[in-house]
Amino acid sequence: MTLIEWLLLILILVVIGFALYYFFRGSSGRISLSHPVESRVDEYLDRRFEDLVQQWSLVTRKDVQAFSHEKEPDLVREEARMAALLEFKGTMEETLANLEARLDALEKKGKAR
């Protein structure tokens, strides 16, 4: 091998070493070599999860569960109220249909006279 080939080989090794160092630097978790990008993104999200929740005003599962336990009785009560209102709506529609039929019958009877 000539001197130029040795220098080229050393340069390639340095570039590969720098790329590996840059890729793995700052990693505290495990990076999968079969899926390096996905594992790097997962690691980033794990490290920055709390910041992302605050920055995007997201809600954690714990907060959702606490909210649902707190509001569940109100939701059950409102669902029962909505069922009663839907039943009332059905009854009123039936009553209005009967009244319209009676009104039509009276109007026909009045025109027949």
Phi and psi restraints in degrees (value plus and minus 20) as a CYANA .aco file:
   2 THR   PHI    -107.4   -67.4
   2 THR   PSI     152.4   192.4
   3 LEU   PHI     -83.1   -43.1
   3 LEU   PSI     -57.9   -17.9
   4 ILE   PHI     -86.3   -46.3
   4 ILE   PSI     -60.4   -20.4
   5 GLU   PHI     -84.7   -44.7
   5 GLU   PSI     -60.5   -20.5
   6 TRP   PHI     -83.7   -43.7
   6 TRP   PSI     -63.8   -23.8
   7 LEU   PHI     -84.3   -44.3
   7 LEU   PSI     -59.6   -19.6
   8 LEU   PHI     -85.0   -45.0
   8 LEU   PSI     -62.4   -22.4
   9 LEU   PHI     -83.5   -43.5
   9 LEU   PSI     -63.0   -23.0
  10 ILE   PHI     -84.1   -44.1
  10 ILE   PSI     -61.8   -21.8
  11 LEU   PHI     -81.7   -41.7
  11 LEU   PSI     -63.2   -23.2
  12 ILE   PHI     -83.9   -43.9
  12 ILE   PSI     -63.1   -23.1
  13 LEU   PHI     -83.7   -43.7
  13 LEU   PSI     -59.3   -19.3
  14 VAL   PHI     -84.4   -44.4
  14 VAL   PSI     -62.5   -22.5
  15 VAL   PHI     -84.2   -44.2
  15 VAL   PSI     -64.0   -24.0
  16 ILE   PHI     -84.4   -44.4
  16 ILE   PSI     -63.9   -23.9
  17 GLY   PHI     -80.8   -40.8
  17 GLY   PSI     -62.6   -22.6
  18 PHE   PHI     -84.8   -44.8
  18 PHE   PSI     -61.2   -21.2
  19 ALA   PHI     -82.9   -42.9
  19 ALA   PSI     -63.6   -23.6
  20 LEU   PHI     -85.5   -45.5
  20 LEU   PSI     -61.5   -21.5
  21 TYR   PHI     -82.4   -42.4
  21 TYR   PSI     -65.7   -25.7
  22 TYR   PHI     -83.8   -43.8
  22 TYR   PSI     -58.6   -18.6
  23 PHE   PHI     -89.9   -49.9
  23 PHE   PSI     -61.6   -21.6
  24 PHE   PHI    -113.4   -73.4
  24 PHE   PSI     -24.3    15.7
  25 ARG   PHI     -88.4   -48.4
  25 ARG   PSI     122.8   162.8
  26 GLY   PHI      55.2    95.2
  26 GLY   PSI     -16.0    24.0
  27 SER   PHI    -104.8   -64.8
  27 SER   PSI     108.7   148.7
  28 SER   PHI    -126.5   -86.5
  28 SER   PSI     -35.4     4.6
  29 GLY   PHI    -123.8   -83.8
  29 GLY   PSI    -184.5  -144.5
  30 ARG   PHI    -114.7   -74.7
  30 ARG   PSI     111.5   151.5
  31 ILE   PHI    -128.5   -88.5
  31 ILE   PSI     103.0   143.0
  32 SER   PHI     -98.5   -58.5
  32 SER   PSI     110.7   150.7
  33 LEU   PHI     -96.3   -56.3
  33 LEU   PSI     -42.2    -2.2
  34 SER   PHI     -99.0   -59.0
  34 SER   PSI     -48.0    -8.0
  35 HIS   PHI    -154.5  -114.5
  35 HIS   PSI      50.1    90.1
  36 PRO   PHI     -87.5   -47.5
  36 PRO   PSI     -57.7   -17.7
  37 VAL   PHI     -89.8   -49.8
  37 VAL   PSI     -66.5   -26.5
  38 GLU   PHI     -82.4   -42.4
  38 GLU   PSI     -63.0   -23.0
  39 SER   PHI     -88.7   -48.7
  39 SER   PSI     -52.7   -12.7
  40 ARG   PHI     -88.2   -48.2
  40 ARG   PSI     -61.4   -21.4
  41 VAL   PHI     -84.7   -44.7
  41 VAL   PSI     -62.9   -22.9
  42 ASP   PHI     -79.9   -39.9
  42 ASP   PSI     -62.4   -22.4
  43 GLU   PHI     -84.4   -44.4
  43 GLU   PSI     -61.9   -21.9
  44 TYR   PHI     -81.2   -41.2
  44 TYR   PSI     -65.3   -25.3
  45 LEU   PHI     -85.2   -45.2
  45 LEU   PSI     -57.4   -17.4
  46 ASP   PHI     -83.7   -43.7
  46 ASP   PSI     -61.1   -21.1
  47 ARG   PHI     -91.3   -51.3
  47 ARG   PSI     -54.8   -14.8
  48 ARG   PHI    -125.2   -85.2
  48 ARG   PSI      -4.2    35.8
  49 PHE   PHI     -78.3   -38.3
  49 PHE   PSI     -69.9   -29.9
  50 GLU   PHI     -81.5   -41.5
  50 GLU   PSI     -61.0   -21.0
  51 ASP   PHI     -84.4   -44.4
  51 ASP   PSI     -60.8   -20.8
  52 LEU   PHI     -85.9   -45.9
  52 LEU   PSI     -59.6   -19.6
  53 VAL   PHI     -81.2   -41.2
  53 VAL   PSI     -64.9   -24.9
  54 GLN   PHI     -90.5   -50.5
  54 GLN   PSI     -62.1   -22.1
  55 GLN   PHI     -85.2   -45.2
  55 GLN   PSI     -62.1   -22.1
  56 TRP   PHI    -115.7   -75.7
  56 TRP   PSI     -15.0    25.0
  57 SER   PHI      35.0    75.0
  57 SER   PSI      26.1    66.1
  58 LEU   PHI    -105.6   -65.6
  58 LEU   PSI     145.4   185.4
  59 VAL   PHI    -135.6   -95.6
  59 VAL   PSI     117.0   157.0
  60 THR   PHI    -105.2   -65.2
  60 THR   PSI     143.2   183.2
  61 ARG   PHI     -80.6   -40.6
  61 ARG   PSI     -57.2   -17.2
  62 LYS   PHI     -81.5   -41.5
  62 LYS   PSI     -63.1   -23.1
  63 ASP   PHI     -85.1   -45.1
  63 ASP   PSI     -59.4   -19.4
  64 VAL   PHI     -85.2   -45.2
  64 VAL   PSI     -62.8   -22.8
  65 GLN   PHI     -84.6   -44.6
  65 GLN   PSI     -61.4   -21.4
  66 ALA   PHI     -83.2   -43.2
  66 ALA   PSI     -61.9   -21.9
  67 PHE   PHI     -83.7   -43.7
  67 PHE   PSI     -64.4   -24.4
  68 SER   PHI     -87.1   -47.1
  68 SER   PSI     -57.1   -17.1
  69 HIS   PHI     -87.0   -47.0
  69 HIS   PSI     -55.0   -15.0
  70 GLU   PHI     -92.7   -52.7
  70 GLU   PSI     -59.6   -19.6
  71 LYS   PHI    -118.1   -78.1
  71 LYS   PSI     -24.7    15.3
  72 GLU   PHI     -79.0   -39.0
  72 GLU   PSI     -64.2   -24.2
  73 PRO   PHI     -80.5   -40.5
  73 PRO   PSI     -58.8   -18.8
  74 ASP   PHI     -84.7   -44.7
  74 ASP   PSI     -60.6   -20.6
  75 LEU   PHI     -85.6   -45.6
  75 LEU   PSI     -60.4   -20.4
  76 VAL   PHI     -84.0   -44.0
  76 VAL   PSI     -62.4   -22.4
  77 ARG   PHI     -83.3   -43.3
  77 ARG   PSI     -63.0   -23.0
  78 GLU   PHI     -88.0   -48.0
  78 GLU   PSI     -55.9   -15.9
  79 GLU   PHI     -85.1   -45.1
  79 GLU   PSI     -60.2   -20.2
  80 ALA   PHI     -84.8   -44.8
  80 ALA   PSI     -59.9   -19.9
  81 ARG   PHI     -84.3   -44.3
  81 ARG   PSI     -61.3   -21.3
  82 MET   PHI     -85.0   -45.0
  82 MET   PSI     -58.5   -18.5
  83 ALA   PHI     -82.5   -42.5
  83 ALA   PSI     -61.7   -21.7
  84 ALA   PHI     -85.2   -45.2
  84 ALA   PSI     -60.2   -20.2
  85 LEU   PHI     -85.7   -45.7
  85 LEU   PSI     -58.3   -18.3
  86 LEU   PHI     -85.8   -45.8
  86 LEU   PSI     -57.6   -17.6
  87 GLU   PHI     -85.1   -45.1
  87 GLU   PSI     -63.3   -23.3
  88 PHE   PHI     -81.6   -41.6
  88 PHE   PSI     -60.6   -20.6
  89 LYS   PHI     -80.5   -40.5
  89 LYS   PSI     -63.7   -23.7
  90 GLY   PHI     -82.5   -42.5
  90 GLY   PSI     -62.7   -22.7
  91 THR   PHI     -83.6   -43.6
  91 THR   PSI     -63.2   -23.2
  92 MET   PHI     -86.2   -46.2
  92 MET   PSI     -59.5   -19.5
  93 GLU   PHI     -83.6   -43.6
  93 GLU   PSI     -60.1   -20.1
  94 GLU   PHI     -84.8   -44.8
  94 GLU   PSI     -62.4   -22.4
  95 THR   PHI     -84.1   -44.1
  95 THR   PSI     -63.2   -23.2
  96 LEU   PHI     -84.2   -44.2
  96 LEU   PSI     -59.0   -19.0
  97 ALA   PHI     -82.8   -42.8
  97 ALA   PSI     -61.6   -21.6
  98 ASN   PHI     -84.6   -44.6
  98 ASN   PSI     -62.9   -22.9
  99 LEU   PHI     -84.5   -44.5
  99 LEU   PSI     -59.8   -19.8
 100 GLU   PHI     -85.1   -45.1
 100 GLU   PSI     -59.3   -19.3
 101 ALA   PHI     -84.2   -44.2
 101 ALA   PSI     -61.7   -21.7
 102 ARG   PHI     -86.0   -46.0
 102 ARG   PSI     -59.9   -19.9
 103 LEU   PHI     -84.2   -44.2
 103 LEU   PSI     -62.4   -22.4
 104 ASP   PHI     -81.3   -41.3
 104 ASP   PSI     -60.5   -20.5
 105 ALA   PHI     -84.4   -44.4
 105 ALA   PSI     -61.1   -21.1
 106 LEU   PHI     -86.8   -46.8
 106 LEU   PSI     -59.7   -19.7
 107 GLU   PHI     -85.6   -45.6
 107 GLU   PSI     -60.0   -20.0
 108 LYS   PHI     -86.2   -46.2
 108 LYS   PSI     -58.6   -18.6
 109 LYS   PHI     -87.2   -47.2
 109 LYS   PSI     -58.0   -18.0
 110 GLY   PHI     -89.2   -49.2
 110 GLY   PSI     -55.3   -15.3
 111 LYS   PHI     -93.6   -53.6
 111 LYS   PSI     -48.8    -8.8
 112 ALA   PHI     -92.0   -52.0
 112 ALA   PSI     -45.3    -5.3
